[in-house]
Amino acid sequence: MRAVPTARIRLLDDRAPDPQGRYVLYWMIAQRRLRHSFALDRAVEHAHALGKPLLLFEALRADYEHASARIHTFVTQGMDANAAEARRHGVRYLRYVEPTRGAGKGLLRALAEQACVVITDDQPVFHVPRMTAAAARKVSTAMEAVDGCGLLPFRSTERRFTTAYSFRRHLQKTLPEHLRRVPAADPLRALAGRPAASVPRAILERWPSAKELGGLPIDQSVVATELVGGSKAGRARLKRFVRERLPHYAEGRNDPAQDMSSGLSPYLHFGHVGAHEVLAAVARSQAWSPDAVAPVADGKRAGWWGMDEGAEAFMDQVVTWRELGVNTCVHLPEDYASLRSLPDFAQATLAKHSSDERPYLYELDELEGARTHDEIWNAAQRQLVREGVIHNYLRMLWGKKILEWTTSPEEALAVMIHLNDKYALDGRDPNSYSGILWCLGRHDRAWGPERPVFGTVRYMSSDSARRKLNLKGYLERYGRDDTSGRLF
């Protein structure tokens, strides 16, 4: 059994664990998996120390922003996978899907009253910080939040990094010591032979879980996609990516015709797969160990990991860029999704050109329905609506055009966040907010020549994308409606 690094543990109150409790409670809210999880390691650690069984509790509210059949389906598929995994290990797993808004109020408190200690996930974005803080005030049990977001403990940074280069240099200096402190691949094995936790019948009867998703008070018009959620599906996708696409990732990830992207972002967002599990899979394919990293912290994108070209490029995306987004959310908790998070040059140039005449102006419903003059943009929006994702390169173009076709940077940002959070399976995430704000200049520099609307923010055009990329297949697939003339 491995001790969880103290840098990843945050005490939510000053209480000590109660040895008279019935069980150790792990409340899964962000890292929804039973492997490669520091939070689960910490819960198992407490269970051993206290000689108590472990109760796994995973819940899904009905009132989160943009609650929909799409998100609910993906999360509950993950619940199915977690239930099967827990059952295989003989560990009690309690699933709760809120049948009506507010129906779950009091359930966590009731479970916590029976617990020695409550472990949950630490995450700096969406409603998680408010939810964990509120829970700590309401329960009378010791609570800890454990960071399992990335390879670098996110509270170990003392400042916000504004460029990928500066953050990469920091990673190269500090990450090696953390690469040797990894979560257990299968932590529930340590509880083999122990009795399962029991939950009082009164709690189960007072808070029955919804059985079907069809009648829930969520947006049923945003339907589930073909992408299956859960750790089992996420691990299978990771395995296929490493075997088939990773060698070609560097040259193919921005080309829709090659489609070499990993497709892991929804699984990383919901915690069905974690960064350490991704690193372990890539490391096996490269016969790599932490000893291979370069001793020099020069901030370069390639060469530090000591892997081949495709793996180096992928690790830069899944570690540098993904964890840079987390860093921004940690140090700008109120402004990570705001224009105030942009560098000074971007704020100044966008303000200067805010009143420029736009070549086209579209209302939200026109953009949401992919009814613009631009077939490439329309195709990207249709992919988002149908599949919950947009191809990597075209997502950047998608955001740049929204800036160009709305009345102001403020409206552009609001539209991007609305469409992304409503339809994307990796929405409401530090990395997706980074991508959206990158379209407006975050983590970038000034580019010339100065243009209308954009000023010195980096410009992208559909004409350029058409010249650089082979879009024939992409446009055939997403370039027209497949619902008898209706998008929805």
Buried (B, 14 or more C-beta within 10 A) or exposed (E): EBEBBEBBBBEBBEBEBBEEBBBBBBBBBBBBBBBBBBBBBBBBBBBBBBEBBBBBBBBBBBBBEBBBBBBBBBBBBBBBBBBBBBEEBBBBBBBBBBBEBEBBEEBBEBBBBBBBBBBBBBBBBBBBBEBBEEBBEEBEBBBBBBBBBBBBBBBBBEEBBBBBBBBBBBBBEBBBEBBEBBBBEEBBEBBEEBEBBEBEEEBEEEBEBBEEBEEBEBBBEBBBBEBBBBBBBBBEBBEEBBEEBBBBBBEBBBBBEBBBBBBBBBBBBBBBBBBBBBBBBBBEBBEBEBEEBEEEBEBBBBEBBBBBBBBBBBBBBBBBBBBBBBBBBBBBEEEBBEBEBBBEBBBBBBEEBBEBEBEEEBEEEEBBBBEBEBBBBBBBBBBBBBBBBBBBBBBBBBBBBBBBBBEBBEBBBBBBBBBBBBBBBBBBBBBBBBBBBBBBBBBBEBBEEBBEBBBBBBBBBBEEBEEEBEBEEBBEBBBEBEEEEEBE
